[in-house]
Amino acid sequence: MVLTCTLGASLIAGFDRDALGRLLIAALGCNLAWAVIDAALYVMGNVFARSRNRRLMQAIRSAPDDSAALAIVRDTFEPRVGPYGRDEDRERLYRNLHGMVVRTDALQGGITADDLRGAAAVFVLVLGSALPPAIPFFLIGDPLVALRVSNAVLVALLFIVGFYWSRSIGGDGWRTGLVLMLSGVLLVGVAIAFGG
C-alpha cells in the first residue's frame, strides 16, 4: 500500500520534500485505516465460520435419524473431498464426522478472546508493514533517493514474506520469495516507466 501511494503520488506531486512528507503521512494513515478494517474483517470471518458450523451441527443433531444425519454430512463435505480416496473411505470419514458432531458440545457463538487476539495480531501486522518503507523518508534528505530506498525495502520485504509463507506451507521458500520479489521489481519498474 505504501508502495502504491508513494509511486502513484510522485506522479502528481513530483519529488518535492514537503509533498512527499504529506504523502508519507497519508500512506501511514491509509495503512492505519486498513489495519482496523482487516482486524474487523478477521473477527467477522471467524464469527461467520463458527455460526455456519454451529448451524451445520444443529442440522445434523436434529435430523430424524442417522441416515438423514449422514446425508447432511455427505452433502456438506462431498464437494470438498469427493475426488480424494475411495468411496468406502469417504463414507467412513462421514460416519466419523457424524459421530464427532453427536459427541461434541455446541460451539460457542459471538466474538471470542481468540478472535480479539487474532484481530490484534492482524492490526499489528498490517500497520507494522508500513513502517519499514517509511523509515528512509525520515533518514534521507533527498526525496528521490528516499523513494528508491523505500522501494528497495518493500521489494526485500516481498522476498521475506514469500520465503517464510512458502516454508510454512511446505513449499520452496527461495523460489516463492524470488518470484514475489521479482514481481515487486517488475511492478516498481512499470511504475517508474510511467513516471513514478
ChimeraX commands (.cxc) that place a marker at each C-alpha (Angstrom):
marker #1 position 0.00,0.00,0.00 radius 0.5
marker #1 position 2.86,2.37,0.83 radius 0.5
marker #1 position 4.50,1.47,-2.48 radius 0.5
marker #1 position 1.31,2.29,-4.36 radius 0.5
marker #1 position 0.89,5.60,-2.53 radius 0.5
marker #1 position 4.49,6.76,-2.90 radius 0.5
marker #1 position 4.91,5.78,-6.54 radius 0.5
marker #1 position 1.47,6.98,-7.59 radius 0.5
marker #1 position 1.64,10.27,-5.77 radius 0.5
marker #1 position 5.12,11.03,-7.07 radius 0.5
marker #1 position 3.46,11.29,-10.49 radius 0.5
marker #1 position 1.23,14.04,-9.15 radius 0.5
marker #1 position 3.37,15.74,-6.53 radius 0.5
marker #1 position 6.77,15.20,-8.08 radius 0.5
marker #1 position 9.68,14.89,-5.68 radius 0.5
marker #1 position 9.01,17.96,-3.57 radius 0.5
marker #1 position 10.09,17.21,0.03 radius 0.5
marker #1 position 7.00,18.73,1.64 radius 0.5
marker #1 position 4.65,16.94,-0.75 radius 0.5
marker #1 position 6.34,13.60,-0.09 radius 0.5
marker #1 position 6.12,14.23,3.65 radius 0.5
marker #1 position 2.38,14.77,3.38 radius 0.5
marker #1 position 2.20,11.70,1.15 radius 0.5
marker #1 position 4.01,9.62,3.75 radius 0.5
marker #1 position 1.56,10.71,6.45 radius 0.5
marker #1 position -1.34,9.88,4.12 radius 0.5
marker #1 position 0.13,6.43,3.35 radius 0.5
marker #1 position 0.60,5.67,7.04 radius 0.5
marker #1 position -2.95,6.90,7.74 radius 0.5
marker #1 position -4.24,4.66,4.97 radius 0.5
marker #1 position -2.40,1.68,6.47 radius 0.5
marker #1 position -3.85,2.51,9.89 radius 0.5
marker #1 position -7.36,2.51,8.41 radius 0.5
marker #1 position -6.74,-0.80,6.61 radius 0.5
marker #1 position -5.30,-2.30,9.80 radius 0.5
marker #1 position -8.59,-1.52,11.57 radius 0.5
marker #1 position -10.64,-2.81,8.62 radius 0.5
marker #1 position -8.62,-6.04,8.26 radius 0.5
marker #1 position -8.83,-6.70,12.01 radius 0.5
marker #1 position -12.61,-6.22,11.93 radius 0.5
marker #1 position -12.94,-8.48,8.87 radius 0.5
marker #1 position -10.86,-11.13,10.64 radius 0.5
marker #1 position -13.26,-11.14,13.59 radius 0.5
marker #1 position -16.32,-11.13,11.32 radius 0.5
marker #1 position -14.93,-14.03,9.27 radius 0.5
marker #1 position -14.32,-16.12,12.39 radius 0.5
marker #1 position -17.79,-15.40,13.77 radius 0.5
marker #1 position -19.35,-16.28,10.39 radius 0.5
marker #1 position -17.42,-19.58,10.15 radius 0.5
marker #1 position -18.39,-20.61,13.67 radius 0.5
marker #1 position -22.03,-19.68,13.05 radius 0.5
marker #1 position -22.09,-21.72,9.86 radius 0.5
marker #1 position -20.52,-24.70,11.64 radius 0.5
marker #1 position -22.97,-24.34,14.55 radius 0.5
marker #1 position -25.92,-24.36,12.12 radius 0.5
marker #1 position -24.49,-27.47,10.43 radius 0.5
marker #1 position -24.07,-29.22,13.78 radius 0.5
marker #1 position -27.65,-28.33,14.76 radius 0.5
marker #1 position -28.97,-29.66,11.45 radius 0.5
marker #1 position -27.09,-32.94,11.93 radius 0.5
marker #1 position -28.26,-33.32,15.54 radius 0.5
marker #1 position -31.87,-32.52,14.72 radius 0.5
marker #1 position -32.04,-34.94,11.77 radius 0.5
marker #1 position -34.84,-37.50,12.23 radius 0.5
marker #1 position -32.42,-40.47,12.07 radius 0.5
marker #1 position -28.77,-41.41,11.46 radius 0.5
marker #1 position -29.39,-41.91,7.75 radius 0.5
marker #1 position -30.69,-38.35,7.35 radius 0.5
marker #1 position -27.84,-37.00,9.50 radius 0.5
marker #1 position -25.27,-38.83,7.34 radius 0.5
marker #1 position -26.91,-37.40,4.23 radius 0.5
marker #1 position -26.39,-33.87,5.61 radius 0.5
marker #1 position -22.73,-34.64,6.37 radius 0.5
marker #1 position -22.26,-36.21,2.93 radius 0.5
marker #1 position -23.92,-33.30,1.09 radius 0.5
marker #1 position -21.79,-30.82,3.00 radius 0.5
marker #1 position -18.40,-32.46,2.58 radius 0.5
marker #1 position -18.67,-34.41,-0.67 radius 0.5
marker #1 position -17.88,-31.37,-2.87 radius 0.5
marker #1 position -14.66,-30.83,-0.87 radius 0.5
marker #1 position -13.41,-34.40,-0.54 radius 0.5
marker #1 position -15.17,-36.06,-3.49 radius 0.5
marker #1 position -12.14,-36.52,-5.74 radius 0.5
marker #1 position -9.98,-37.96,-2.92 radius 0.5
marker #1 position -9.89,-41.54,-1.76 radius 0.5
marker #1 position -12.21,-44.44,-2.37 radius 0.5
marker #1 position -15.97,-44.31,-1.82 radius 0.5
marker #1 position -15.76,-46.54,1.27 radius 0.5
marker #1 position -13.02,-44.34,2.76 radius 0.5
marker #1 position -15.11,-41.22,2.29 radius 0.5
marker #1 position -18.15,-42.96,3.78 radius 0.5
marker #1 position -16.09,-43.93,6.84 radius 0.5
marker #1 position -14.98,-40.29,7.13 radius 0.5
marker #1 position -18.59,-39.09,7.01 radius 0.5
marker #1 position -19.61,-41.59,9.69 radius 0.5
marker #1 position -16.72,-40.43,11.90 radius 0.5
marker #1 position -17.70,-36.78,11.40 radius 0.5
marker #1 position -21.29,-37.63,12.31 radius 0.5
marker #1 position -20.08,-39.34,15.49 radius 0.5
marker #1 position -17.89,-36.36,16.39 radius 0.5
marker #1 position -20.78,-33.94,15.99 radius 0.5
marker #1 position -23.06,-36.05,18.16 radius 0.5
marker #1 position -20.46,-36.30,20.95 radius 0.5
marker #1 position -19.21,-32.67,20.79 radius 0.5
marker #1 position -20.54,-29.79,22.85 radius 0.5
marker #1 position -22.22,-26.96,20.95 radius 0.5
marker #1 position -19.88,-24.35,19.52 radius 0.5
marker #1 position -19.61,-21.00,21.24 radius 0.5
marker #1 position -21.31,-18.11,19.46 radius 0.5
marker #1 position -20.27,-14.49,19.25 radius 0.5
marker #1 position -16.82,-12.99,19.50 radius 0.5
marker #1 position -14.21,-14.92,21.49 radius 0.5
marker #1 position -10.99,-13.87,23.20 radius 0.5
marker #1 position -9.08,-15.75,20.46 radius 0.5
marker #1 position -10.84,-13.60,17.85 radius 0.5
marker #1 position -9.69,-10.44,19.61 radius 0.5
marker #1 position -6.12,-11.71,19.98 radius 0.5
marker #1 position -6.07,-12.62,16.29 radius 0.5
marker #1 position -7.53,-9.25,15.34 radius 0.5
marker #1 position -4.82,-7.51,17.38 radius 0.5
marker #1 position -2.17,-9.56,15.54 radius 0.5
marker #1 position -3.70,-8.65,12.16 radius 0.5
marker #1 position -3.77,-4.96,13.16 radius 0.5
marker #1 position -0.10,-5.01,14.20 radius 0.5
marker #1 position 1.00,-6.87,11.05 radius 0.5
marker #1 position -0.85,-4.57,8.66 radius 0.5
marker #1 position 0.26,-1.39,10.39 radius 0.5
marker #1 position 3.76,-2.70,11.01 radius 0.5
marker #1 position 4.24,-3.49,7.33 radius 0.5
marker #1 position 4.01,0.25,6.57 radius 0.5
marker #1 position 6.79,1.27,8.94 radius 0.5
marker #1 position 9.96,-0.18,7.32 radius 0.5
marker #1 position 9.37,1.54,3.95 radius 0.5
marker #1 position 8.63,4.81,5.75 radius 0.5
marker #1 position 11.99,4.93,7.56 radius 0.5
marker #1 position 14.05,6.09,4.52 radius 0.5
marker #1 position 11.91,9.23,4.27 radius 0.5
marker #1 position 12.93,10.19,7.80 radius 0.5
marker #1 position 16.63,9.39,7.35 radius 0.5
marker #1 position 17.43,10.51,3.80 radius 0.5
marker #1 position 17.26,14.16,2.78 radius 0.5
marker #1 position 16.89,13.65,-0.98 radius 0.5
marker #1 position 13.25,12.66,-1.68 radius 0.5
marker #1 position 14.08,10.72,-4.85 radius 0.5
marker #1 position 16.78,8.67,-3.12 radius 0.5
marker #1 position 14.46,8.10,-0.14 radius 0.5
marker #1 position 11.74,6.91,-2.51 radius 0.5
marker #1 position 14.06,4.44,-4.26 radius 0.5
marker #1 position 15.43,3.11,-0.94 radius 0.5
marker #1 position 11.83,2.73,0.27 radius 0.5
marker #1 position 11.06,0.78,-2.93 radius 0.5
marker #1 position 14.05,-1.49,-2.27 radius 0.5
marker #1 position 12.89,-2.11,1.31 radius 0.5
marker #1 position 9.42,-3.06,0.07 radius 0.5
marker #1 position 10.81,-5.41,-2.57 radius 0.5
marker #1 position 13.04,-7.05,0.07 radius 0.5
marker #1 position 10.01,-7.45,2.32 radius 0.5
marker #1 position 8.18,-9.20,-0.52 radius 0.5
marker #1 position 11.02,-11.73,-0.67 radius 0.5
marker #1 position 10.96,-12.28,3.11 radius 0.5
marker #1 position 7.19,-12.70,3.25 radius 0.5
marker #1 position 7.19,-15.06,0.25 radius 0.5
marker #1 position 10.06,-17.09,1.70 radius 0.5
marker #1 position 8.50,-17.64,5.13 radius 0.5
marker #1 position 4.96,-18.07,3.83 radius 0.5
marker #1 position 6.05,-20.76,1.40 radius 0.5
marker #1 position 8.14,-22.54,4.04 radius 0.5
marker #1 position 5.18,-22.53,6.45 radius 0.5
marker #1 position 3.04,-24.45,3.94 radius 0.5
marker #1 position 5.80,-26.84,2.91 radius 0.5
marker #1 position 6.83,-25.07,-0.29 radius 0.5
marker #1 position 10.15,-23.91,-1.67 radius 0.5
marker #1 position 10.82,-20.68,0.24 radius 0.5
marker #1 position 13.59,-19.48,-2.06 radius 0.5
marker #1 position 11.58,-19.92,-5.24 radius 0.5
marker #1 position 8.45,-18.28,-3.86 radius 0.5
marker #1 position 10.43,-15.45,-2.29 radius 0.5
marker #1 position 12.25,-14.79,-5.55 radius 0.5
marker #1 position 9.02,-14.87,-7.57 radius 0.5
marker #1 position 7.37,-12.35,-5.24 radius 0.5
marker #1 position 10.50,-10.18,-5.17 radius 0.5
marker #1 position 10.81,-10.19,-8.96 radius 0.5
marker #1 position 7.11,-9.38,-9.25 radius 0.5
marker #1 position 7.72,-6.39,-6.98 radius 0.5
marker #1 position 10.71,-5.30,-9.07 radius 0.5
marker #1 position 8.59,-5.58,-12.21 radius 0.5
marker #1 position 5.77,-3.53,-10.68 radius 0.5
marker #1 position 8.19,-0.86,-9.45 radius 0.5
marker #1 position 9.79,-0.81,-12.91 radius 0.5
marker #1 position 6.40,-0.33,-14.56 radius 0.5
marker #1 position 5.57,2.49,-12.14 radius 0.5
marker #1 position 8.92,4.18,-12.76 radius 0.5
marker #1 position 8.47,3.82,-16.52 radius 0.5
marker #1 position 5.18,5.72,-16.19 radius 0.5
marker #1 position 6.87,8.47,-14.20 radius 0.5
marker #1 position 6.54,7.12,-10.62 radius 0.5
marker link #1:1,2 radius 0.2
marker link #1:2,3 radius 0.2
marker link #1:3,4 radius 0.2
marker link #1:4,5 radius 0.2
marker link #1:5,6 radius 0.2
marker link #1:6,7 radius 0.2
marker link #1:7,8 radius 0.2
marker link #1:8,9 radius 0.2
marker link #1:9,10 radius 0.2
marker link #1:10,11 radius 0.2
marker link #1:11,12 radius 0.2
marker link #1:12,13 radius 0.2
marker link #1:13,14 radius 0.2
marker link #1:14,15 radius 0.2
marker link #1:15,16 radius 0.2
marker link #1:16,17 radius 0.2
marker link #1:17,18 radius 0.2
marker link #1:18,19 radius 0.2
marker link #1:19,20 radius 0.2
marker link #1:20,21 radius 0.2
marker link #1:21,22 radius 0.2
marker link #1:22,23 radius 0.2
marker link #1:23,24 radius 0.2
marker link #1:24,25 radius 0.2
marker link #1:25,26 radius 0.2
marker link #1:26,27 radius 0.2
marker link #1:27,28 radius 0.2
marker link #1:28,29 radius 0.2
marker link #1:29,30 radius 0.2
marker link #1:30,31 radius 0.2
marker link #1:31,32 radius 0.2
marker link #1:32,33 radius 0.2
marker link #1:33,34 radius 0.2
marker link #1:34,35 radius 0.2
marker link #1:35,36 radius 0.2
marker link #1:36,37 radius 0.2
marker link #1:37,38 radius 0.2
marker link #1:38,39 radius 0.2
marker link #1:39,40 radius 0.2
marker link #1:40,41 radius 0.2
marker link #1:41,42 radius 0.2
marker link #1:42,43 radius 0.2
marker link #1:43,44 radius 0.2
marker link #1:44,45 radius 0.2
marker link #1:45,46 radius 0.2
marker link #1:46,47 radius 0.2
marker link #1:47,48 radius 0.2
marker link #1:48,49 radius 0.2
marker link #1:49,50 radius 0.2
marker link #1:50,51 radius 0.2
marker link #1:51,52 radius 0.2
marker link #1:52,53 radius 0.2
marker link #1:53,54 radius 0.2
marker link #1:54,55 radius 0.2
marker link #1:55,56 radius 0.2
marker link #1:56,57 radius 0.2
marker link #1:57,58 radius 0.2
marker link #1:58,59 radius 0.2
marker link #1:59,60 radius 0.2
marker link #1:60,61 radius 0.2
marker link #1:61,62 radius 0.2
marker link #1:62,63 radius 0.2
marker link #1:63,64 radius 0.2
marker link #1:64,65 radius 0.2
marker link #1:65,66 radius 0.2
marker link #1:66,67 radius 0.2
marker link #1:67,68 radius 0.2
marker link #1:68,69 radius 0.2
marker link #1:69,70 radius 0.2
marker link #1:70,71 radius 0.2
marker link #1:71,72 radius 0.2
marker link #1:72,73 radius 0.2
marker link #1:73,74 radius 0.2
marker link #1:74,75 radius 0.2
marker link #1:75,76 radius 0.2
marker link #1:76,77 radius 0.2
marker link #1:77,78 radius 0.2
marker link #1:78,79 radius 0.2
marker link #1:79,80 radius 0.2
marker link #1:80,81 radius 0.2
marker link #1:81,82 radius 0.2
marker link #1:82,83 radius 0.2
marker link #1:83,84 radius 0.2
marker link #1:84,85 radius 0.2
marker link #1:85,86 radius 0.2
marker link #1:86,87 radius 0.2
marker link #1:87,88 radius 0.2
marker link #1:88,89 radius 0.2
marker link #1:89,90 radius 0.2
marker link #1:90,91 radius 0.2
marker link #1:91,92 radius 0.2
marker link #1:92,93 radius 0.2
marker link #1:93,94 radius 0.2
marker link #1:94,95 radius 0.2
marker link #1:95,96 radius 0.2
marker link #1:96,97 radius 0.2
marker link #1:97,98 radius 0.2
marker link #1:98,99 radius 0.2
marker link #1:99,100 radius 0.2
marker link #1:100,101 radius 0.2
marker link #1:101,102 radius 0.2
marker link #1:102,103 radius 0.2
marker link #1:103,104 radius 0.2
marker link #1:104,105 radius 0.2
marker link #1:105,106 radius 0.2
marker link #1:106,107 radius 0.2
marker link #1:107,108 radius 0.2
marker link #1:108,109 radius 0.2
marker link #1:109,110 radius 0.2
marker link #1:110,111 radius 0.2
marker link #1:111,112 radius 0.2
marker link #1:112,113 radius 0.2
marker link #1:113,114 radius 0.2
marker link #1:114,115 radius 0.2
marker link #1:115,116 radius 0.2
marker link #1:116,117 radius 0.2
marker link #1:117,118 radius 0.2
marker link #1:118,119 radius 0.2
marker link #1:119,120 radius 0.2
marker link #1:120,121 radius 0.2
marker link #1:121,122 radius 0.2
marker link #1:122,123 radius 0.2
marker link #1:123,124 radius 0.2
marker link #1:124,125 radius 0.2
marker link #1:125,126 radius 0.2
marker link #1:126,127 radius 0.2
marker link #1:127,128 radius 0.2
marker link #1:128,129 radius 0.2
marker link #1:129,130 radius 0.2
marker link #1:130,131 radius 0.2
marker link #1:131,132 radius 0.2
marker link #1:132,133 radius 0.2
marker link #1:133,134 radius 0.2
marker link #1:134,135 radius 0.2
marker link #1:135,136 radius 0.2
marker link #1:136,137 radius 0.2
marker link #1:137,138 radius 0.2
marker link #1:138,139 radius 0.2
marker link #1:139,140 radius 0.2
marker link #1:140,141 radius 0.2
marker link #1:141,142 radius 0.2
marker link #1:142,143 radius 0.2
marker link #1:143,144 radius 0.2
marker link #1:144,145 radius 0.2
marker link #1:145,146 radius 0.2
marker link #1:146,147 radius 0.2
marker link #1:147,148 radius 0.2
marker link #1:148,149 radius 0.2
marker link #1:149,150 radius 0.2
marker link #1:150,151 radius 0.2
marker link #1:151,152 radius 0.2
marker link #1:152,153 radius 0.2
marker link #1:153,154 radius 0.2
marker link #1:154,155 radius 0.2
marker link #1:155,156 radius 0.2
marker link #1:156,157 radius 0.2
marker link #1:157,158 radius 0.2
marker link #1:158,159 radius 0.2
marker link #1:159,160 radius 0.2
marker link #1:160,161 radius 0.2
marker link #1:161,162 radius 0.2
marker link #1:162,163 radius 0.2
marker link #1:163,164 radius 0.2
marker link #1:164,165 radius 0.2
marker link #1:165,166 radius 0.2
marker link #1:166,167 radius 0.2
marker link #1:167,168 radius 0.2
marker link #1:168,169 radius 0.2
marker link #1:169,170 radius 0.2
marker link #1:170,171 radius 0.2
marker link #1:171,172 radius 0.2
marker link #1:172,173 radius 0.2
marker link #1:173,174 radius 0.2
marker link #1:174,175 radius 0.2
marker link #1:175,176 radius 0.2
marker link #1:176,177 radius 0.2
marker link #1:177,178 radius 0.2
marker link #1:178,179 radius 0.2
marker link #1:179,180 radius 0.2
marker link #1:180,181 radius 0.2
marker link #1:181,182 radius 0.2
marker link #1:182,183 radius 0.2
marker link #1:183,184 radius 0.2
marker link #1:184,185 radius 0.2
marker link #1:185,186 radius 0.2
marker link #1:186,187 radius 0.2
marker link #1:187,188 radius 0.2
marker link #1:188,189 radius 0.2
marker link #1:189,190 radius 0.2
marker link #1:190,191 radius 0.2
marker link #1:191,192 radius 0.2
marker link #1:192,193 radius 0.2
marker link #1:193,194 radius 0.2
marker link #1:194,195 radius 0.2
marker link #1:195,196 radius 0.2
view
